[in-house]
Amino acid sequence: MGEKLLMKGNEVIAEAAIRAGCRHYFGYPITPQTEIAHYMAKKMPKVGGVFLQAESEVAAINMVYGAASAGKRVMTSSSSPGISLKQEGISYASGAQLPAVVVNIMRGGPGLGGIQPSQSDYFQATKGGGHGDYRMIVLAPSSVQEMYELTVDAFNLADTYRMLAMILGDGILGQMMEVVKFRDEEPIVQADKSWATNGHGMKREHNVITSIHLDPAVLEQWNRGLQEKYRIISEKEQRYELYHCDDAEIIIVAYGSVARIVKNVIKVAEEEGIKVGLLRPITLWPFPTKAFEQVIDKPRAFLTVEMSSGQMLEDVMLAVGGRKPVYFTGRMGGMIPQVDDIMAKIREIRAN
Amino acid sequence: MAVVFDRPHALVDIPMHYCPGCTHGIAHRLVAEALDELGIEGKTVGISSVGCSYNNYFYFNCDMIQAPHGRAPAVATGVKRSLPDNIVFTYQGDGDLAAIGTAEIVHAAARGENITVIFINNTIYGMTSGQMAPTTLLSQVTTTTPYGRDPKEHGFPIRVCEMLATLSGPAYIERVSLHDIKHIKKAKEAVKKAFKVQIAGKGFSLVEMLSTCPTNWGMTPLEALDRIKNEMLEYYPLGVYAGKDLEV
C-alpha cells in the first residue's frame, strides 16, 4: 500500500526526486521555491546524497552540468529571476545533450517582479530562454499529486532522451498542501550512460562532453540530430487532460493551478446552463496539438486562461489554426484569475 | 635502448593548434606527465574552459568536459561531488578564471572543494585577439587598452594566488613560471603536488602558471619568455601562497 501524506508542493518535488533516484541537488535560495532546498538539505545526507547551496544560480546549474556529465541523476530548482540566470547553463546542457531536471516555481515578472504566483515564464520554458535551437521537455503539474508523479517522470524522460526536463509550476502549487499518495516503488528508467565522463579506467577511449563545434557543417549536423530527437518527442510524448469537452460549447485551455480554477468555472457555468470544457496541457513542450485535433469540431470557440499576458495563447492559436475563434483572458503580476472574471469572459464570447 | 624522453600517455598524439611560442603546450605536457606519473589518467576528469585552450579535450587522454566561460570550478564541483574517488581538474585562463569566473573560483576555493585548478596567467585574452585581462599589467598595451592600462581608467591587475590565499579553504596554492627550463621543472613539481593534495583528500589546490602569448603581445617567442622574467615576475612573485608546510 502506498504511503499517504499531507505535504507541501515544493516538498513533494524534493521527495519525488529522491524517490526517483536523484542523489545530487544544487540550488540557491529564492521565494517561492526555497522549501525544495530546505527539504533536500535535511534529507540528502540521510540517503547518502549531496545537497549543496551554490554561490549563485549560475554556479548551481553548472554544478548540475558537472554531475549530469558524471552520469548522475541531478536536479536544481529556482523561481523566475533565478531561472533567467540559469539560461546559460540550460543552453550548454542542451547543446551537450545532458539529462537533468530543472524546476521553476514561477513568480511574477519581469525583473525582480514579485513573489506571488505567475505563469509568465511560458515563453522562456517552451521557446528557449537561452540561445540556440534547443528544447526542454516541460511538464506542468496541476496538483501536489502531479508534482510527485511528473517529477519522477521528468527524471525518466530526461534520461531516456538525454536532455533537460523542466517542472514548470507556480507559487500556488509550490506553497499549497494536499494529500499525496506515494507508490511503493518508482518506475525508474535505466538509461545507457556509457557517454558519461566518469573516468575511463584505461579500458575505453576517453569520453568528451562539449557543446562547441567550430566547423559549421559539423554543428549543423549536430543540430539536425537534436531536431530529429525533438520531432520524435513531439510525436510520442504529448500529454494532456480533456475534461467535460464532449459537448462543450466553449473549451477553456489552461494549465497548472489555473486549470483548477477552470474546473470550478465549469461547475458554475453548468448551473447557468452553459457547457464549458477544459483542455489542460500537461506537457507544455511538446505542446499537445493532438488534444486539439480530438476536440476541434466540438466547441464554437476556445478560451485561453493564463496568469500571464497570453503566452500559451500563441501555441493555442497555432494548434487551432484559424478553424475556430480563440479568446484570451488572464491576470499578471501575481494576481490570480477569479471564477467571476472567467465567467464574464464566457458570457461576452456567447454574446458575440 | 632506454627511452629517456617520450610523449606522456595522457597526451593525445596529434598536432596542437596553439601559436608558435605559446606555453600552453608546456602546461599541457606538465599536466599529462603528472597524470602518467601518478597513474591517475584512468580516473581523471578534466574540465576545459573558454579561451585558447577550450578544446584541450582533443589533447588530454582522460575524460574531458567543456565548461561555459568561467564556470569550470562549478562544473568540477558537480563532478567531484558525484565521483569523490575520481580526480578532477580544471584548466582555465586569466580571463576565464579572474574575470567572468571570479565567483566560481572564489567559492570553490572557500569551500575547500577537493579539486585541482591549473590557472594560465598570460596577462591577456588570447582567443578573442588580445584584449585587457584582469591580470593585464599597468601600462600594458592591449586591443582594449590601446594607450596602455591606466589604473584610473581600468583599475589594477588582480593577483589571484594572493587573493585566494586569504581564504581558509585552499590547501595548496603556488605560482610558478614557464619562462625557462629551471622554472618549468619547478612548475612540474607544483602540478604534481597539487594532484597529490587532491589524492590525499586535503582539499582545494591551484597552480598559477605565468605564461606567454607572443601573438597578442606582438613579440617573438624568445622576447615573450624574456617578458615573463623582466616584467611579470615583479608583479606576480613566484612561491607557495597556501600549504607551505603541507606534506603529501
Interface residues (C-beta under 8 A of the other chain):
Chain A: H24 F26 V50 L52 A54 E55 S56 V58 A59 A60 N62 M63 V64 Y65 G66 A67 A68 S69 A70 G71 K72 V74 E88 G89 Y92 A96 T197 N198 G199 H200 G201 M202 K203 H206 N207 V208 I209 T210 S211 I212
Chain B: E41 G42 K43 T44 V45 I47 Y54 N55 Y57 F60 N61 C62 D63 M64 I65 Q66 A67 P68 R71 A74 V75 A76 T77 G78 V79 K80 R81 S82 L83 N86 I87 A103 E104 V106 H107
